[in-house]
C-alpha cells in the first residue's frame, strides 16, 4: 500500500510528537514505570516501619537494667561503630525478629542522642 504524499508529514509529526511527549513526561512530568513506583513504595513502607519502631527501641533501652552502662559504651565507641553497639544491646531487634535491624539501630541512635541532651 502506498501512502499519499500529503499524509506523510502528518504521520511523521504524530510519531515525533508521541516521542517528544514521552520524553517530556518521563523527564519532567513525573511519570514513572511500574517497577520504579513499586521500589519507591517499598522504600517508603520500610522507612515508615522503622519510624514506628523507634519508640519500641527507646522503650527497650529504658527497661534495660544496664541502660547507663550500655549508653556509656555506645557513646565511647567511634561514630561509625555506634550502630553495631546498639545492635549488640538488643534494643534494635524488632518484636518477632531473630536479628537486629541496622536501620532501626541507626534511627534509635539519633533518638537516644536527643534524649540524652
Biopython code that builds the backbone (N, CA, C, O; Angstrom):
import numpy as np
from Bio.PDB.StructureBuilder import StructureBuilder

atoms = [
    (1, "UNK", "N", (0.834, -1.159, 0.000)),
    (1, "UNK", "CA", (0.000, 0.000, 0.000)),
    (1, "UNK", "C", (0.893, 1.242, 0.000)),
    (1, "UNK", "O", (1.858, 1.335, 0.759)),
    (2, "UNK", "N", (0.560, 2.154, -0.835)),
    (2, "UNK", "CA", (1.326, 3.393, -0.911)),
    (2, "UNK", "C", (0.593, 4.471, -0.125)),
    (2, "UNK", "O", (-0.636, 4.546, -0.113)),
    (3, "UNK", "N", (1.386, 5.290, 0.522)),
    (3, "UNK", "CA", (0.822, 6.378, 1.318)),
    (3, "UNK", "C", (0.863, 7.645, 0.481)),
    (3, "UNK", "O", (1.886, 7.935, -0.141)),
    (4, "UNK", "N", (-0.211, 8.397, 0.450)),
    (4, "UNK", "CA", (-0.196, 9.636, -0.320)),
    (4, "UNK", "C", (0.849, 10.595, 0.246)),
    (4, "UNK", "O", (1.114, 10.604, 1.448)),
    (5, "UNK", "N", (1.433, 11.396, -0.634)),
    (5, "UNK", "CA", (2.482, 12.331, -0.224)),
    (5, "UNK", "C", (1.970, 13.361, 0.774)),
    (5, "UNK", "O", (2.731, 13.790, 1.641)),
    (6, "UNK", "N", (0.740, 13.765, 0.686)),
    (6, "UNK", "CA", (0.217, 14.788, 1.592)),
    (6, "UNK", "C", (0.009, 14.249, 3.015)),
    (6, "UNK", "O", (-0.138, 15.035, 3.951)),
    (7, "UNK", "N", (-0.005, 12.884, 3.195)),
    (7, "UNK", "CA", (-0.239, 12.285, 4.501)),
    (7, "UNK", "C", (1.068, 12.039, 5.270)),
    (7, "UNK", "O", (1.046, 11.942, 6.497)),
    (8, "UNK", "N", (2.192, 11.937, 4.574)),
    (8, "UNK", "CA", (3.470, 11.632, 5.218)),
    (8, "UNK", "C", (3.874, 12.664, 6.270)),
    (8, "UNK", "O", (4.303, 12.247, 7.346)),
    (9, "UNK", "N", (3.773, 13.964, 6.051)),
    (9, "UNK", "CA", (4.153, 14.910, 7.105)),
    (9, "UNK", "C", (3.296, 14.764, 8.359)),
    (9, "UNK", "O", (3.792, 14.960, 9.469)),
    (10, "UNK", "N", (2.043, 14.429, 8.201)),
    (10, "UNK", "CA", (1.173, 14.221, 9.362)),
    (10, "UNK", "C", (1.580, 12.999, 10.169)),
    (10, "UNK", "O", (1.572, 13.033, 11.400)),
    (11, "UNK", "N", (1.934, 11.928, 9.486)),
    (11, "UNK", "CA", (2.377, 10.709, 10.176)),
    (11, "UNK", "C", (3.687, 10.967, 10.903)),
    (11, "UNK", "O", (3.841, 10.582, 12.062)),
    (12, "UNK", "N", (4.632, 11.616, 10.229)),
    (12, "UNK", "CA", (5.919, 11.934, 10.868)),
    (12, "UNK", "C", (5.716, 12.860, 12.067)),
    (12, "UNK", "O", (6.372, 12.703, 13.096)),
    (13, "UNK", "N", (4.827, 13.803, 11.931)),
    (13, "UNK", "CA", (4.543, 14.722, 13.037)),
    (13, "UNK", "C", (3.918, 14.006, 14.224)),
    (13, "UNK", "O", (4.253, 14.300, 15.371)),
    (14, "UNK", "N", (3.013, 13.067, 13.960)),
    (14, "UNK", "CA", (2.369, 12.313, 15.042)),
    (14, "UNK", "C", (3.379, 11.427, 15.765)),
    (14, "UNK", "O", (3.377, 11.364, 16.994)),
    (15, "UNK", "N", (4.232, 10.750, 15.022)),
    (15, "UNK", "CA", (5.249, 9.889, 15.632)),
    (15, "UNK", "C", (6.244, 10.737, 16.415)),
    (15, "UNK", "O", (6.585, 10.403, 17.549)),
    (16, "UNK", "N", (6.709, 11.824, 15.822)),
    (16, "UNK", "CA", (7.647, 12.712, 16.518)),
    (16, "UNK", "C", (7.022, 13.331, 17.757)),
    (16, "UNK", "O", (7.684, 13.461, 18.787)),
    (17, "UNK", "N", (5.753, 13.714, 17.669)),
    (17, "UNK", "CA", (5.063, 14.287, 18.826)),
    (17, "UNK", "C", (4.908, 13.277, 19.947)),
    (17, "UNK", "O", (5.060, 13.619, 21.119)),
    (18, "UNK", "N", (4.605, 12.030, 19.594)),
    (18, "UNK", "CA", (4.461, 10.980, 20.607)),
    (18, "UNK", "C", (5.784, 10.741, 21.324)),
    (18, "UNK", "O", (5.813, 10.578, 22.543)),
    (19, "UNK", "N", (6.873, 10.720, 20.572)),
    (19, "UNK", "CA", (8.199, 10.537, 21.175)),
    (19, "UNK", "C", (8.523, 11.723, 22.080)),
    (19, "UNK", "O", (9.024, 11.536, 23.189)),
    (20, "UNK", "N", (8.243, 12.928, 21.621)),
    (20, "UNK", "CA", (8.516, 14.131, 22.403)),
    (20, "UNK", "C", (7.685, 14.162, 23.686)),
    (20, "UNK", "O", (8.197, 14.517, 24.747)),
    (21, "UNK", "N", (6.420, 13.796, 23.593)),
    (21, "UNK", "CA", (5.561, 13.766, 24.783)),
    (21, "UNK", "C", (6.083, 12.734, 25.782)),
    (21, "UNK", "O", (6.081, 12.999, 26.984)),
    (22, "UNK", "N", (6.526, 11.572, 25.320)),
    (22, "UNK", "CA", (7.066, 10.548, 26.211)),
    (22, "UNK", "C", (8.337, 11.029, 26.894)),
    (22, "UNK", "O", (8.509, 10.824, 28.096)),
    (23, "UNK", "N", (9.226, 11.663, 26.146)),
    (23, "UNK", "CA", (10.474, 12.175, 26.722)),
    (23, "UNK", "C", (10.182, 13.236, 27.773)),
    (23, "UNK", "O", (10.743, 13.195, 28.868)),
    (24, "UNK", "N", (9.314, 14.178, 27.451)),
    (24, "UNK", "CA", (8.981, 15.240, 28.399)),
    (24, "UNK", "C", (8.249, 14.665, 29.613)),
    (24, "UNK", "O", (8.518, 15.076, 30.742)),
    (25, "UNK", "N", (7.347, 13.740, 29.402)),
    (25, "UNK", "CA", (6.585, 13.153, 30.504)),
    (25, "UNK", "C", (7.463, 12.412, 31.498)),
    (25, "UNK", "O", (7.295, 12.578, 32.707)),
    (26, "UNK", "N", (8.404, 11.591, 31.015)),
    (26, "UNK", "CA", (9.263, 10.839, 31.911)),
    (26, "UNK", "C", (10.381, 11.702, 32.500)),
    (26, "UNK", "O", (10.871, 11.418, 33.593)),
    (27, "UNK", "N", (10.786, 12.750, 31.783)),
    (27, "UNK", "CA", (11.863, 13.600, 32.295)),
    (27, "UNK", "C", (11.357, 14.616, 33.304)),
    (27, "UNK", "O", (11.887, 14.704, 34.412)),
    (28, "UNK", "N", (10.336, 15.387, 32.937)),
    (28, "UNK", "CA", (9.879, 16.485, 33.781)),
    (28, "UNK", "C", (8.447, 16.324, 34.281)),
    (28, "UNK", "O", (8.046, 17.012, 35.219)),
    (29, "UNK", "N", (7.686, 15.448, 33.687)),
    (29, "UNK", "CA", (6.272, 15.341, 34.012)),
    (29, "UNK", "C", (5.944, 14.482, 35.215)),
    (29, "UNK", "O", (4.791, 14.439, 35.644)),
    (30, "UNK", "N", (6.933, 13.796, 35.768)),
    (30, "UNK", "CA", (6.677, 12.967, 36.935)),
    (30, "UNK", "C", (6.170, 11.579, 36.617)),
    (30, "UNK", "O", (5.774, 10.855, 37.530)),
    (31, "UNK", "N", (6.168, 11.185, 35.370)),
    (31, "UNK", "CA", (5.743, 9.838, 35.019)),
    (31, "UNK", "C", (6.806, 8.857, 35.491)),
    (31, "UNK", "O", (7.983, 9.207, 35.573)),
    (32, "UNK", "N", (6.404, 7.653, 35.795)),
    (32, "UNK", "CA", (7.376, 6.615, 36.134)),
    (32, "UNK", "C", (6.830, 5.257, 35.749)),
    (32, "UNK", "O", (5.632, 5.084, 35.527)),
    (33, "UNK", "N", (7.732, 4.302, 35.676)),
    (33, "UNK", "CA", (7.333, 2.945, 35.336)),
    (33, "UNK", "C", (6.777, 2.253, 36.575)),
    (33, "UNK", "O", (6.956, 2.732, 37.694)),
    (34, "UNK", "N", (6.122, 1.156, 36.376)),
    (34, "UNK", "CA", (5.551, 0.407, 37.495)),
    (34, "UNK", "C", (6.608, -0.092, 38.458)),
    (34, "UNK", "O", (6.398, -0.071, 39.671)),
    (35, "UNK", "N", (7.743, -0.543, 37.938)),
    (35, "UNK", "CA", (8.796, -1.040, 38.827)),
    (35, "UNK", "C", (9.396, 0.086, 39.665)),
    (35, "UNK", "O", (9.751, -0.130, 40.824)),
    (36, "UNK", "N", (9.514, 1.281, 39.094)),
    (36, "UNK", "CA", (10.004, 2.423, 39.868)),
    (36, "UNK", "C", (9.016, 2.795, 40.967)),
    (36, "UNK", "O", (9.423, 3.129, 42.080)),
    (37, "UNK", "N", (7.747, 2.742, 40.669)),
    (37, "UNK", "CA", (6.728, 3.045, 41.673)),
    (37, "UNK", "C", (6.732, 1.992, 42.776)),
    (37, "UNK", "O", (6.575, 2.333, 43.949)),
    (38, "UNK", "N", (6.908, 0.717, 42.424)),
    (38, "UNK", "CA", (6.978, -0.342, 43.428)),
    (38, "UNK", "C", (8.189, -0.158, 44.333)),
    (38, "UNK", "O", (8.090, -0.327, 45.549)),
    (39, "UNK", "N", (9.322, 0.185, 43.749)),
    (39, "UNK", "CA", (10.532, 0.411, 44.533)),
    (39, "UNK", "C", (10.336, 1.572, 45.500)),
    (39, "UNK", "O", (10.699, 1.478, 46.672)),
    (40, "UNK", "N", (9.765, 2.659, 45.013)),
    (40, "UNK", "CA", (9.539, 3.831, 45.856)),
    (40, "UNK", "C", (8.549, 3.504, 46.972)),
    (40, "UNK", "O", (8.755, 3.932, 48.108)),
    (41, "UNK", "N", (7.502, 2.772, 46.690)),
    (41, "UNK", "CA", (6.518, 2.402, 47.707)),
    (41, "UNK", "C", (7.134, 1.479, 48.752)),
    (41, "UNK", "O", (6.844, 1.602, 49.942)),
    (42, "UNK", "N", (7.978, 0.561, 48.312)),
    (42, "UNK", "CA", (8.632, -0.358, 49.237)),
    (42, "UNK", "C", (9.584, 0.389, 50.169)),
    (42, "UNK", "O", (9.622, 0.112, 51.368)),
    (43, "UNK", "N", (10.342, 1.324, 49.632)),
    (43, "UNK", "CA", (11.249, 2.124, 50.461)),
    (43, "UNK", "C", (10.468, 2.973, 51.455)),
    (43, "UNK", "O", (10.856, 3.093, 52.617)),
    (44, "UNK", "N", (9.383, 3.554, 51.002)),
    (44, "UNK", "CA", (8.561, 4.384, 51.890)),
    (44, "UNK", "C", (7.959, 3.543, 53.013)),
    (44, "UNK", "O", (7.941, 3.978, 54.165)),
    (45, "UNK", "N", (7.471, 2.357, 52.698)),
    (45, "UNK", "CA", (6.902, 1.474, 53.722)),
    (45, "UNK", "C", (7.965, 1.053, 54.732)),
    (45, "UNK", "O", (7.707, 1.018, 55.935)),
    (46, "UNK", "N", (9.158, 0.733, 54.240)),
    (46, "UNK", "CA", (10.255, 0.348, 55.130)),
    (46, "UNK", "C", (10.603, 1.491, 56.075)),
    (46, "UNK", "O", (10.782, 1.275, 57.274)),
    (47, "UNK", "N", (10.698, 2.697, 55.545)),
    (47, "UNK", "CA", (11.012, 3.857, 56.377)),
    (47, "UNK", "C", (9.913, 4.125, 57.401)),
    (47, "UNK", "O", (10.205, 4.512, 58.532)),
    (48, "UNK", "N", (8.659, 3.924, 57.018)),
    (48, "UNK", "CA", (7.555, 4.116, 57.949)),
    (48, "UNK", "C", (7.591, 3.086, 59.078)),
    (48, "UNK", "O", (7.302, 3.414, 60.229)),
    (49, "UNK", "N", (7.941, 1.860, 58.754)),
    (49, "UNK", "CA", (8.047, 0.825, 59.790)),
    (49, "UNK", "C", (9.178, 1.169, 60.756)),
    (49, "UNK", "O", (9.016, 1.043, 61.970)),
    (50, "UNK", "N", (10.305, 1.596, 60.232)),
    (50, "UNK", "CA", (11.432, 1.973, 61.090)),
    (50, "UNK", "C", (11.028, 3.131, 61.999)),
    (50, "UNK", "O", (11.332, 3.117, 63.191)),
    (51, "UNK", "N", (10.353, 4.121, 61.449)),
    (51, "UNK", "CA", (9.904, 5.257, 62.249)),
    (51, "UNK", "C", (8.939, 4.811, 63.343)),
    (51, "UNK", "O", (8.998, 5.310, 64.466)),
    (52, "UNK", "N", (8.065, 3.889, 63.023)),
    (52, "UNK", "CA", (7.103, 3.393, 64.003)),
    (52, "UNK", "C", (7.777, 2.563, 65.095)),
    (52, "UNK", "O", (7.258, 2.476, 66.208)),
    (53, "UNK", "N", (8.912, 1.960, 64.798)),
    (53, "UNK", "CA", (9.582, 1.109, 65.768)),
    (53, "UNK", "C", (10.559, 1.863, 66.669)),
    (53, "UNK", "O", (11.064, 1.280, 67.629)),
    (54, "UNK", "N", (10.839, 3.123, 66.398)),
    (54, "UNK", "CA", (11.766, 3.886, 67.234)),
    (54, "UNK", "C", (11.303, 3.929, 68.691)),
    (54, "UNK", "O", (12.131, 3.731, 69.581)),
    (55, "UNK", "N", (10.022, 4.176, 68.978)),
    (55, "UNK", "CA", (9.612, 4.158, 70.385)),
    (55, "UNK", "C", (9.830, 2.805, 71.068)),
    (55, "UNK", "O", (10.085, 2.758, 72.272)),
    (56, "UNK", "N", (9.735, 1.716, 70.322)),
    (56, "UNK", "CA", (9.995, 0.398, 70.889)),
    (56, "UNK", "C", (11.462, 0.289, 71.284)),
    (56, "UNK", "O", (11.785, -0.204, 72.365)),
    (57, "UNK", "N", (12.339, 0.747, 70.415)),
    (57, "UNK", "CA", (13.772, 0.727, 70.704)),
    (57, "UNK", "C", (14.082, 1.562, 71.946)),
    (57, "UNK", "O", (14.820, 1.122, 72.827)),
    (58, "UNK", "N", (13.521, 2.757, 72.011)),
    (58, "UNK", "CA", (13.749, 3.622, 73.169)),
    (58, "UNK", "C", (13.146, 2.990, 74.422)),
    (58, "UNK", "O", (13.742, 3.057, 75.497)),
    (59, "UNK", "N", (11.978, 2.382, 74.291)),
    (59, "UNK", "CA", (11.353, 1.702, 75.424)),
    (59, "UNK", "C", (12.190, 0.541, 75.925)),
    (59, "UNK", "O", (12.319, 0.347, 77.134)),
    (60, "UNK", "N", (12.762, -0.235, 75.010)),
    (60, "UNK", "CA", (13.643, -1.333, 75.415)),
    (60, "UNK", "C", (14.877, -0.801, 76.129)),
    (60, "UNK", "O", (15.361, -1.409, 77.083)),
    (61, "UNK", "N", (15.385, 0.338, 75.662)),
    (61, "UNK", "CA", (16.566, 0.904, 76.322)),
    (61, "UNK", "C", (16.222, 1.385, 77.728)),
    (61, "UNK", "O", (17.026, 1.237, 78.648)),
    (62, "UNK", "N", (15.038, 1.958, 77.896)),
    (62, "UNK", "CA", (14.628, 2.427, 79.228)),
    (62, "UNK", "C", (14.382, 1.269, 80.186)),
    (62, "UNK", "O", (14.620, 1.401, 81.386)),
    (63, "UNK", "N", (13.908, 0.139, 79.674)),
    (63, "UNK", "CA", (13.622, -1.019, 80.523)),
    (63, "UNK", "C", (14.870, -1.834, 80.844)),
    (63, "UNK", "O", (14.837, -2.693, 81.725)),
    (64, "UNK", "N", (15.948, -1.580, 80.153)),
    (64, "UNK", "CA", (17.178, -2.338, 80.363)),
    (64, "UNK", "C", (17.818, -1.922, 81.687)),
    (64, "UNK", "O", (18.096, -0.738, 81.880)),
    (65, "UNK", "N", (18.062, -2.876, 82.614)),
    (65, "UNK", "CA", (18.680, -2.518, 83.887)),
    (65, "UNK", "C", (20.111, -1.999, 83.730)),
    (65, "UNK", "O", (20.593, -1.240, 84.571)),
    (66, "UNK", "N", (20.783, -2.402, 82.667)),
    (66, "UNK", "CA", (22.155, -1.952, 82.433)),
    (66, "UNK", "C", (22.182, -0.773, 81.458)),
    (66, "UNK", "O", (23.165, -0.592, 80.739)),
    (67, "UNK", "N", (21.135, 0.012, 81.427)),
    (67, "UNK", "CA", (20.986, 1.096, 80.445)),
    (67, "UNK", "C", (22.133, 2.092, 80.481)),
    (67, "UNK", "O", (22.699, 2.418, 79.437)),
    (68, "UNK", "N", (22.481, 2.574, 81.649)),
    (68, "UNK", "CA", (23.529, 3.599, 81.742)),
    (68, "UNK", "C", (24.873, 3.068, 81.259)),
    (68, "UNK", "O", (25.608, 3.775, 80.570)),
    (69, "UNK", "N", (25.194, 1.843, 81.612)),
    (69, "UNK", "CA", (26.448, 1.245, 81.146)),
    (69, "UNK", "C", (26.421, 1.051, 79.636)),
    (69, "UNK", "O", (27.417, 1.292, 78.953)),
    (70, "UNK", "N", (25.266, 0.611, 79.116)),
    (70, "UNK", "CA", (25.133, 0.413, 77.668)),
    (70, "UNK", "C", (25.279, 1.741, 76.929)),
    (70, "UNK", "O", (25.985, 1.825, 75.924)),
    (71, "UNK", "N", (24.599, 2.791, 77.439)),
    (71, "UNK", "CA", (24.701, 4.103, 76.791)),
    (71, "UNK", "C", (26.118, 4.626, 76.839)),
    (71, "UNK", "O", (26.594, 5.213, 75.867)),
    (72, "UNK", "N", (26.799, 4.427, 77.948)),
    (72, "UNK", "CA", (28.191, 4.876, 78.060)),
    (72, "UNK", "C", (29.070, 4.146, 77.055)),
    (72, "UNK", "O", (29.945, 4.751, 76.435)),
    (73, "UNK", "N", (28.837, 2.826, 76.892)),
    (73, "UNK", "CA", (29.649, 2.083, 75.918)),
    (73, "UNK", "C", (29.323, 2.501, 74.486)),
    (73, "UNK", "O", (30.202, 2.502, 73.624)),
    (74, "UNK", "N", (28.069, 2.856, 74.233)),
    (74, "UNK", "CA", (27.703, 3.322, 72.887)),
    (74, "UNK", "C", (28.351, 4.662, 72.600)),
    (74, "UNK", "O", (28.830, 4.895, 71.490)),
    (75, "UNK", "N", (28.371, 5.535, 73.576)),
    (75, "UNK", "CA", (28.988, 6.859, 73.380)),
    (75, "UNK", "C", (30.503, 6.763, 73.257)),
    (75, "UNK", "O", (31.117, 7.606, 72.603)),
    (76, "UNK", "N", (31.126, 5.743, 73.877)),
    (76, "UNK", "CA", (32.579, 5.615, 73.869)),
    (76, "UNK", "C", (33.141, 5.100, 72.548)),
    (76, "UNK", "O", (34.305, 5.352, 72.233)),
    (77, "UNK", "N", (32.332, 4.384, 71.774)),
    (77, "UNK", "CA", (32.848, 3.859, 70.507)),
    (77, "UNK", "C", (32.800, 4.938, 69.432)),
    (77, "UNK", "O", (32.102, 5.942, 69.570)),
    (78, "UNK", "N", (33.548, 4.714, 68.368)),
    (78, "UNK", "CA", (33.571, 5.656, 67.245)),
    (78, "UNK", "C", (32.182, 5.752, 66.632)),
    (78, "UNK", "O", (31.393, 4.810, 66.713)),
    (79, "UNK", "N", (31.893, 6.871, 66.030)),
    (79, "UNK", "CA", (30.561, 7.133, 65.476)),
    (79, "UNK", "C", (30.142, 6.069, 64.460)),
    (79, "UNK", "O", (28.968, 5.706, 64.397)),
    (80, "UNK", "N", (31.077, 5.575, 63.678)),
    (80, "UNK", "CA", (30.702, 4.600, 62.661)),
    (80, "UNK", "C", (30.457, 3.216, 63.251)),
    (80, "UNK", "O", (29.983, 2.333, 62.537)),
    (81, "UNK", "N", (30.763, 2.998, 64.525)),
    (81, "UNK", "CA", (30.522, 1.713, 65.180)),
    (81, "UNK", "C", (29.364, 1.769, 66.174)),
    (81, "UNK", "O", (29.024, 0.754, 66.784)),
    (82, "UNK", "N", (28.758, 2.940, 66.343)),
    (82, "UNK", "CA", (27.670, 3.062, 67.302)),
    (82, "UNK", "C", (26.470, 2.210, 66.910)),
    (82, "UNK", "O", (25.790, 1.651, 67.770)),
    (83, "UNK", "N", (26.219, 2.117, 65.631)),
    (83, "UNK", "CA", (25.084, 1.302, 65.176)),
    (83, "UNK", "C", (25.286, -0.151, 65.589)),
    (83, "UNK", "O", (24.348, -0.798, 66.055)),
    (84, "UNK", "N", (26.505, -0.670, 65.420)),
    (84, "UNK", "CA", (26.776, -2.051, 65.828)),
    (84, "UNK", "C", (26.649, -2.214, 67.335)),
    (84, "UNK", "O", (26.215, -3.263, 67.812)),
    (85, "UNK", "N", (27.028, -1.178, 68.094)),
    (85, "UNK", "CA", (26.908, -1.236, 69.553)),
    (85, "UNK", "C", (25.445, -1.283, 69.982)),
    (85, "UNK", "O", (25.092, -2.018, 70.905)),
    (86, "UNK", "N", (24.597, -0.506, 69.322)),
    (86, "UNK", "CA", (23.164, -0.544, 69.636)),
    (86, "UNK", "C", (22.585, -1.902, 69.256)),
    (86, "UNK", "O", (21.752, -2.445, 69.981)),
    (87, "UNK", "N", (23.015, -2.445, 68.140)),
    (87, "UNK", "CA", (22.537, -3.759, 67.726)),
    (87, "UNK", "C", (22.959, -4.829, 68.736)),
    (87, "UNK", "O", (22.210, -5.775, 68.979)),
    (88, "UNK", "N", (24.146, -4.690, 69.324)),
    (88, "UNK", "CA", (24.634, -5.666, 70.301)),
    (88, "UNK", "C", (23.826, -5.628, 71.598)),
    (88, "UNK", "O", (23.738, -6.635, 72.300)),
    (89, "UNK", "N", (23.237, -4.480, 71.922)),
    (89, "UNK", "CA", (22.432, -4.391, 73.144)),
    (89, "UNK", "C", (21.112, -5.132, 73.011)),
    (89, "UNK", "O", (20.515, -5.511, 74.019)),
    (90, "UNK", "N", (20.644, -5.347, 71.783)),
    (90, "UNK", "CA", (19.368, -5.999, 71.551)),
    (90, "UNK", "C", (18.204, -5.027, 71.460)),
    (90, "UNK", "O", (17.065, -5.444, 71.251)),
    (91, "UNK", "N", (18.469, -3.765, 71.611)),
    (91, "UNK", "CA", (17.408, -2.766, 71.566)),
    (91, "UNK", "C", (16.847, -2.598, 70.158)),
    (91, "UNK", "O", (15.704, -2.171, 70.001)),
    (92, "UNK", "N", (17.627, -2.925, 69.138)),
    (92, "UNK", "CA", (17.207, -2.707, 67.751)),
    (92, "UNK", "C", (16.604, -3.954, 67.111)),
    (92, "UNK", "O", (16.464, -4.022, 65.890)),
    (93, "UNK", "N", (16.251, -4.928, 67.925)),
    (93, "UNK", "CA", (15.617, -6.131, 67.395)),
    (93, "UNK", "C", (14.108, -5.935, 67.436)),
    (93, "UNK", "O", (13.527, -5.755, 68.506)),
    (94, "UNK", "N", (13.484, -5.970, 66.277)),
    (94, "UNK", "CA", (12.040, -5.781, 66.195)),
    (94, "UNK", "C", (11.330, -6.982, 66.810)),
    (94, "UNK", "O", (11.818, -8.107, 66.704)),
    (95, "UNK", "N", (10.188, -6.760, 67.447)),
    (95, "UNK", "CA", (9.438, -7.884, 68.004)),
    (95, "UNK", "C", (9.119, -8.916, 66.925)),
    (95, "UNK", "O", (8.611, -8.580, 65.856)),
    (96, "UNK", "N", (9.422, -10.162, 67.220)),
    (96, "UNK", "CA", (9.188, -11.241, 66.278)),
    (96, "UNK", "C", (10.350, -11.506, 65.344)),
    (96, "UNK", "O", (10.319, -12.469, 64.577)),
    (97, "UNK", "N", (11.382, -10.664, 65.396)),
    (97, "UNK", "CA", (12.538, -10.843, 64.518)),
    (97, "UNK", "C", (13.643, -11.594, 65.258)),
    (97, "UNK", "O", (13.735, -11.535, 66.485)),
    (98, "UNK", "N", (14.467, -12.288, 64.507)),
    (98, "UNK", "CA", (15.579, -13.025, 65.103)),
    (98, "UNK", "C", (16.844, -12.186, 65.201)),
    (98, "UNK", "O", (17.679, -12.415, 66.076)),
    (99, "UNK", "N", (16.985, -11.225, 64.314)),
    (99, "UNK", "CA", (18.210, -10.425, 64.259)),
    (99, "UNK", "C", (17.865, -8.943, 64.364)),
    (99, "UNK", "O", (16.761, -8.532, 64.004)),
    (100, "UNK", "N", (18.793, -8.153, 64.851)),
    (100, "UNK", "CA", (18.543, -6.708, 64.942)),
    (100, "UNK", "C", (18.535, -6.047, 63.563)),
    (100, "UNK", "O", (19.130, -6.548, 62.608)),
    (101, "UNK", "N", (17.856, -4.927, 63.488)),
    (101, "UNK", "CA", (17.753, -4.173, 62.237)),
    (101, "UNK", "C", (18.777, -3.047, 62.239)),
    (101, "UNK", "O", (18.825, -2.245, 63.172)),
    (102, "UNK", "N", (19.586, -2.991, 61.204)),
    (102, "UNK", "CA", (20.608, -1.933, 61.105)),
    (102, "UNK", "C", (19.961, -0.557, 60.982)),
    (102, "UNK", "O", (20.425, 0.414, 61.579)),
    (103, "UNK", "N", (18.892, -0.485, 60.206)),
    (103, "UNK", "CA", (18.224, 0.803, 60.021)),
    (103, "UNK", "C", (17.565, 1.276, 61.313)),
    (103, "UNK", "O", (17.602, 2.465, 61.633)),
    (104, "UNK", "N", (16.970, 0.358, 62.045)),
    (104, "UNK", "CA", (16.360, 0.719, 63.323)),
    (104, "UNK", "C", (17.429, 1.141, 64.321)),
    (104, "UNK", "O", (17.221, 2.081, 65.088)),
    (105, "UNK", "N", (18.558, 0.465, 64.318)),
    (105, "UNK", "CA", (19.652, 0.852, 65.219)),
    (105, "UNK", "C", (20.124, 2.269, 64.914)),
    (105, "UNK", "O", (20.378, 3.046, 65.835)),
    (106, "UNK", "N", (20.243, 2.613, 63.636)),
    (106, "UNK", "CA", (20.680, 3.960, 63.265)),
    (106, "UNK", "C", (19.662, 4.999, 63.700)),
    (106, "UNK", "O", (20.035, 6.051, 64.219)),
    (107, "UNK", "N", (18.393, 4.721, 63.499)),
    (107, "UNK", "CA", (17.347, 5.653, 63.908)),
    (107, "UNK", "C", (17.282, 5.768, 65.427)),
    (107, "UNK", "O", (17.029, 6.849, 65.959)),
    (108, "UNK", "N", (17.507, 4.673, 66.116)),
    (108, "UNK", "CA", (17.471, 4.673, 67.575)),
    (108, "UNK", "C", (18.632, 5.489, 68.139)),
    (108, "UNK", "O", (18.475, 6.153, 69.164)),
    (109, "UNK", "N", (19.779, 5.450, 67.495)),
    (109, "UNK", "CA", (20.918, 6.256, 67.943)),
    (109, "UNK", "C", (20.544, 7.726, 67.941)),
    (109, "UNK", "O", (20.832, 8.448, 68.896)),
    (110, "UNK", "N", (19.910, 8.164, 66.880)),
    (110, "UNK", "CA", (19.518, 9.571, 66.796)),
    (110, "UNK", "C", (18.541, 9.926, 67.907)),
    (110, "UNK", "O", (18.631, 11.007, 68.489)),
    (111, "UNK", "N", (17.617, 9.035, 68.204)),
    (111, "UNK", "CA", (16.630, 9.309, 69.259)),
    (111, "UNK", "C", (17.280, 9.263, 70.633)),
    (111, "UNK", "O", (16.939, 10.068, 71.499)),
    (112, "UNK", "N", (18.197, 8.350, 70.850)),
    (112, "UNK", "CA", (18.874, 8.275, 72.142)),
    (112, "UNK", "C", (19.752, 9.503, 72.373)),
    (112, "UNK", "O", (19.866, 9.985, 73.500)),
    (113, "UNK", "N", (20.373, 10.008, 71.304)),
    (113, "UNK", "CA", (21.174, 11.227, 71.439)),
    (113, "UNK", "C", (20.292, 12.414, 71.788)),
    (113, "UNK", "O", (20.689, 13.260, 72.590)),
    (114, "UNK", "N", (19.095, 12.492, 71.197)),
    (114, "UNK", "CA", (18.167, 13.569, 71.521)),
    (114, "UNK", "C", (17.709, 13.457, 72.965)),
    (114, "UNK", "O", (17.552, 14.459, 73.662)),
    (115, "UNK", "N", (17.501, 12.238, 73.398)),
    (115, "UNK", "CA", (17.034, 12.007, 74.753)),
    (115, "UNK", "C", (18.106, 12.367, 75.771)),
    (115, "UNK", "O", (17.789, 12.876, 76.846)),
    (116, "UNK", "N", (19.379, 12.107, 75.446)),
    (116, "UNK", "CA", (20.455, 12.343, 76.391)),
    (116, "UNK", "C", (20.787, 13.816, 76.524)),
    (116, "UNK", "O", (21.313, 14.232, 77.556)),
    (117, "UNK", "N", (20.498, 14.616, 75.512)),
    (117, "UNK", "CA", (20.889, 16.028, 75.574)),
    (117, "UNK", "C", (19.886, 16.891, 76.267)),
    (117, "UNK", "O", (20.091, 18.099, 76.388)),
]
sb = StructureBuilder()
sb.init_structure("model")
sb.init_model(0)
sb.init_chain("A")
sb.init_seg("    ")
for serial, (resi, resn, name, xyz) in enumerate(atoms, 1):
    if name == "N":
        sb.init_residue(resn, " ", resi, " ")
    sb.init_atom(name, np.array(xyz, "f"), 0.0, 1.0, " ", f" {name:<3s}", serial, name[0])
structure = sb.get_structure()
